[in-house]
Amino acid sequence: MQPGDTIPEAFTLNWPGRLVFGHGRIGDLGEHAKTLGAHAFLVTTRDLVRLGLAARAETLLRSAGVTVTVFADVEPDPACGDVDAAAAAARDARVDLVVSLGGGSAIDFAKGLCAAVTHEGPIWGYVNYAGARARPLDGALLPHVAVPTTAGTGSEVSQGSVLDNPEIGMKAALLNPRLYPRVAIVDPELTLTLPPKVTAMSGFDALTHGIESFLNVQRSNPASELFALEAVRRAASALPRAMDDGSDRASRAAMCWAASCGGMAIGLSNAGVAHAMALPLGARLGTPHGLALSLLQPVVLAHTREAQPERCAVLADAAGCCPSDAPTLHKAESLVAWTTDLVRRVGLAGLWQGRSVDAATLDRLADDVFAYMGRPVSQYLPVFTRGEVRAMYAEALSG
């Protein structure tokens, strides 16, 4: 019997949104937005303002009769305090709709904003990290149309918003089915000009979502497995092609679909140990999320394959990294080698070289995992100890 052959006795699927996919579908933005609100708060970044994409989105909204207030101050790794400040501005403007345009940071920012506008108190009080007494998001949220401009996080189709709290050195997720965007417009044309480094980092995030969702043995279910394996299949084939030729429309479209599938996979189950380790690494050292995953995922897989050989073998088949008739253990080993080589091939291997992390930082990182990211660790197999997590950090960050 293969992984996924046994159906869990019970599971719940949250699926409230609409996915609009295809080249040129950004042109439908105004038509979708006007059905949800009359005054949009357009959440984006200064880079997209300079590139003219924000103006294009604004024009599409205004042409459909939607009033627009532009907020273009989203930074990487959105901070909870910035979300609260933007929520105050949105309330003052009396907006009734949020439109996000950008990568995962812009979409996560917008999700937090949708909640913060309609709920009292700082948004961090609603973040669901381990040990937190999170307040419930029990009221209505502003409707949200998400337009991703990268192919990675899948945030446009998931129920999570990862927020940074720099005051306490923590990154954690606001999680609630109400956070699903009402509409996700995934237009691969918006990714054609992504720089190679952004393509690589975001693409590795999409791949990791598929891998981790499938290896989360407690939360994996038939629906999540469908999307997880599709994310791995698409990303394994398309990411190297997108790196070789960024103007290749077919590979860009495949990566956008991989990203959405990865987002749906973790939304239907959860992420895993590499993500549990990546968030503290980003919070403590400012490591970009995709780079953190490229450092950690090969190491985590190397320490996973003996505990989950059959599932690793299925992932190896999805990635196409060894013959389909190879023995299970050989497939599991091939998955580790292939993932390590992919990091090198897409140019991420050299971005950490020459850096080192001292013993005290390794201790803090390992402590952080179990302080607030312990849930995905406990859902994984093997269930790593603090000492094992620290050792994996040391291995991954050896420089």
N, C-alpha and C positions, 0 to 999 in steps of 0.2 A: 504494500500500500504506500502510495506517495503522499508527501505533505499536501494537505488540502483535500484529500479524498474523504476524510471524516468531517462531516458537517457538525459544527457546534450545536448543542441543544438549543441555545437561544442567543440571539444577538440583536442589536438595534442599529439601524442605519439612519443617519441624519442627511437629508438631501433636499434642501429647500430652494436652491438657486437655479439659474439658467445659464448655460454655457453657450456663448456665441463664438464660433471658431472659424477662422479662414482669412486668407489674404484680402485686405481691403475692408474688413468688417469694422474697423474704426469708424467708417462712414455711417454706421448704424447707431453711433453713440447717442445722438440727439433724440432719435425715435424711442430708444429704450428709456432714456433718462426722463423724458417728459411724461411717461406713464407713472413715474414714481414721485415726482416732485416738481415744484415750480421755481425753486431757488437753490442752485447747486453750490456747494463748497468744493471747489476743485483743488484737491490735494496733490502736489507734485514737487519737483525739485528745481533748483536754479539751473542745473545742467539741461533739463528738458525745456526750460524757458529759453535758454540760449539756442538750443537746437530748433526751436520753433514748434515743437510738438505740443507744448502747452497752449500756444496760441491757436493751433489747429483744433484742439479739443474744445477750447472756449468758443471758437467760431461755430463748430458743429452744435454745441449746446444752445448758443444764442439763436442760431438759425431755426432751431426747433421751438423757440419761444421760452427757453429756460434762462432765467437770470443767473448770472455767475459771479461769485466772489472767489478770487484766486488766492490760494495759500501755497507759496512756493518755497517754504523754509524747511522742508523735510531733510534731515541729515541721515547718514547711515546709522544703523542701530538706534532707532527712535527712542528717545528718552521719555519717561512717563511725565515728567514735568512739562515738557514741550507739548505733549498731547493735551494736558490740562489747559495750558495757555491757549492753544488753538481752539479748544472746545469753548472757552470763554468768548473768543472772537466769533465763532460760528453762532453762538447763542445771540450775541449782539447783532449779528447780521440777519438773524431770523431765517436761517436756511432750513430747508426741509429735506435735503438730499445731499449725500456726499458722493463725489466722483473722485476716484484715485487714479493717477496716471504715473506709472513708474515701476520700479522693481519691488522686491519684497518689503523694503523699508517703507516705501510710500503706501503700499497696500496695508501693511500692518499698522502704520500710523493711522490710516483712515479708519480701520476697524476699531481701534481704541477710541478714536474721536467719536465714532457713531455711538459708542456706549457712554463716553464721558459727557456728551452733550445732554443726555437724557437721564443721567444718574448723578446723585449728589456725592460730593467728596472726591478726593484724588483717585485717579484711575488705578493707581497701584493697589489700592485697597481691594480691588476685584480680581487681582492676579492670582492664579491657582497653583502656586508652587507648593512643594511638599512642606508640611508644617505650618502653612499659612492659614489664618482664619479669614479666608476670602469672603467678601460680601457677595451675595448673589446678584446677577444681572437679571432682575425679575421684572423690569419694565421694558417698554418698547424701545427699540433702537432706531436711529435714523436709517432709512434705506440707503444702500451703497451699490454703486456701479464701479467695478474694478476693471482697469485696463492695464495689464502688465506690459512692460517694455523690455523685460528680460525673460529668459527661459530657465527658471530655476526653482524658486520657492514654492510655486503652486499655491501661494497664499490667496489667489483669486477664487479658489474653490475649496478652501479649508475653513475650519472654525476656530483657528488660533491666531493670535496677535502677539508676537514676541516683542517685549518692551524691555528697555534698559533702565535700571535705577542706579545711576552713577554714585549717588550718595552712600549706598551700601555695597557697591561693587557687585551687582547681581543682574543677570538677564533671565527672564522667565516669561511664561506664556499666559496670556489671558485666554481662557478657553470656554467657549459656550456656543451651542448651535445657533444662537441668535446672531452670531458674528459672521455667518456665511454671507458674502455679498449676494444681493438679489440677482444681479446680472454680472457675469464675467465676459468681457469682450477680449478674446485672445486673437490678436492679429499678428501673424509672423512677420509681416512687413516692418513692424516697429522694432524688430530685433536685427534687421539686416546690417545695421551700422554699429552693432555692439563691438567694442574693442575686444581683441583676443583674450585678454586677462579676465574681463567680465564674463565673456562667453564661457571660459573654462571654469571659473568659480561657480557661476550660477548653474552651469550644466552638471557639475559634480554634485551640487546640492540636489538636483532633480534625481540623479542616479541614486544617491544615498537614501533619499526618501523611499524609493522602491525597495532597496536592499533591506533597510531597517524595518519597514512595515512588514515585510515578509518574514523577517527573523524575530519579530516581537511575538513570541509564542503564546502569550496570554491574551493578546488583543487581536491577533490576526483572525480573519474570517473570510468566507468565500468571496465577498465583494471586494474587500481590501486586497486580497491576493490577485484578483483579476487585474486591478489597476497597478499593483506593485510590479508584477511581472511585465506588464506592458510598458511601464516606465523604464525598467531595466533594458528590455529589448530595444526600445526606441533610442534611448540615450547611448547604449553601447555602440550602436551602429552610426548614429547621427552626430554625436559630439565630435569625434575625430574629423568627420567630413566638414562640419561647421568651422572647426579650427583651421582646416586646410584652405577653405574657401568660404569666407563669411557671407558672400553674396549668393551662395547656393540656397535657393528658395526652398527646395525640398528638404534639405537638412535642417534649415531653420524652422520649418513647419513641424518636422518630426521632433525637434527639441522642445518646441512649445507644447506639443501634445504630451511629450514625456513629462514636462514640468507639471502640467495639469493633472496627469495621471498620478504622479508622485504626490501632489497635494491632496488629491482625493483619497489615495491610499492611506496616508497618515491621518487624514480627517476621519476615515472609517475605522482606523485602528489606533496607532500611535507611532512615534519615532522610536529610536533605540539608544544603545549605549554611546555610539559616536556622537549623536546629538546631545545626549546628557553631558558629555565631556566638552563638546564644542561651545556650548553657551557660557560656561565659566571661563573658558579660554578667551572668548570674545570680551566678556565683562572685565576680566582681570588684566589682559594684555592688549586689548583692542584688535585682536586677530580677526580679519574678515571671515565671515561665516564659512564661505566656500573653501577658503584656504584651510581653516581649522578642520573641516571635514576631510579634506584631502590628506592631511597629516594623520588623522585619527582613524579613518575608516579601514585602511589596509591593516593597521595594527590590531584593531578590534576584530576584524575578520580572521586574522591569524590565530587569535585566541578563542574564536568561536567555532571553527570548522570541526573540531573533534566532538563538540557537544551537539552540533546540529549538522552532521554530514549530509543527511538527505536534503534538508532545505538549502544548504549551500550548493549541493549538486543541481537542484532545480534552478537556482539563480545562475549557475554556470551555464546551464543549457540556454537560459534566456539571454545571457550575454554572448553566447556563441563562442566561448573561449576554449572549448576542447571538444573532441569528438563525442557525439551523442551516445555512443556505445561504450565509452570509457567507464571504468569502475567508479562507484560513488565517491570513495575517498580521493581518488585522483581528480575527479571533478571539483571536489571541495578545495583541494590544494590549488588547482588551476584558477579558481575564482580569486584566491588571495594574490597569486602571482599576476593575474590579469589586472586586477584593481591597482596594484602597485605600479605596474607598467603604464596604465592609463594616466595616472598622476604625472608620470614623467612625460608621456607623449603630449599631453595638453599643456605642458609648460609650468605646472604648479610645483614640481619637485624642487626647483631651485629657489623658490621664493622665501624659504625658511633657512636656507643654508647659511651657516656662520653665526646663527643665533643660538643662545643657550639659556636654559632656565635653571635657576639655583634650587637647592633642596627645599628651602622655605616656601618658594612659589609652588613647587610640586605638591607640598603638603597642603597649601591653601586650596589649590585646584581640586585635589582629591576630596578635601573636606567640603568644598562647595557642592560637588556632585551629590554627596549624601545629605547635605543640608537642605537642598531645594530641588535637585533633579533625580531624586532616588526612585521616583515612580517608574520611568522607563527602564531603569536598571533592574528593578524587581520583576519586571514583566519579561525579561530577556532570559536566554539560556546560553551559557551558564550565568548564574546570578553572581556577578563579580563582587569580591570583597573590596574594602577600601584599599588594602595593600595592593591588590591586583590592578585596580584602577590607577593608583599612583604609579605602578610599574609600567603600565601602558602609556601614561603621560610621558614618563621618562624615555621610553623607547621611541615614541612618536616625535618628541621635541629634542632629541639628542643633537640635532643640527648637522 
